[in-house]
Amino acid sequence: IYTVTVEVLDERMQSTSTLRLLSGPVVATYTEISCLDRVPALSMGKCTITGRDKYRNIVPSTQVVAQSFIGVVVDASNGNRIGARVSVSSTIAGGYEMMYRAPERDASLKTSVLYRSNGVSTRIQDITNVTVTAISLDEKMSTVSCFQKSAVAGDSISCTILAINNVTKEAIAEAAYARALQAEAKSSSGERVLGEIVPGQGDFMVNFAMMKTGTVSLFVKYRVCRSFFFYIP
C-alpha cells in the first residue's frame, strides 16, 4: 500500500491518496521450489512452491493457479512415474504443496514441478534427487502365523504376517507395504508356491494352495531395495 502526495512549487498539498499495488501473474522463472531430499518409505514426500511474479513479488495462492502446477516424480531405477498432487498451502503465503507417496522400498527419485501457462509447460528450478529409505522390520517382533495345522491338497491355506517397524515398534498397516513382502511355501515333496499377500486389519494376509502331499513351511521375506529381501523368522 502506497500513499501518494503532491507538491506544487515545493508546497505539499494536504490532500493525499492511497494506492494498493498488487502482484502480477505467476512467472515460472522466478517461482521458488523446495523439496525434501530424504523421505522414509511409504511416507508422504513434499515439495513447497512459492509463486512469484516477474518482479519477484509473492503472488497470493489460489486454487486456479494450483491447477497450473504439474508435479513430476520419477523412480530413477525403473523410470516409472509416481502420482503427485499440488494443492494450496494453508500455512505459507503464496504457497503450494506438491505431495506424493514414497515407494515401499529403498529408492532414488527425481522430483520436479512444471508450470503451465498459455499452453506451454516450464520447469521450475532444477530437478531434486530424493533418497527413499526402506522400513526396517523388527525381526524378533514381526511374526508369521497360519490358521490351519493341516489341509487337503488343493485347499486354500491362509496365514497372517504381523510386520513391526523396527523404529516405532508399531505394526505397519499401510496397504502398499504388501508389495514389500514376499511369501513362499515350500513342501517336503519339492513343490514351491508363491503366496498372494493382501492387506488385512493391521496385518497382512497370505493365501496359497499346495497340490502335492507333504510337510509345508512358509517363508516370508521383506524388501529393503528393488531386489534384496530379508527373512522374517
Disulfide bonds with the S-S distance in Angstrom:
Cys35-Cys47 2.03
Cys146-Cys159 1.98
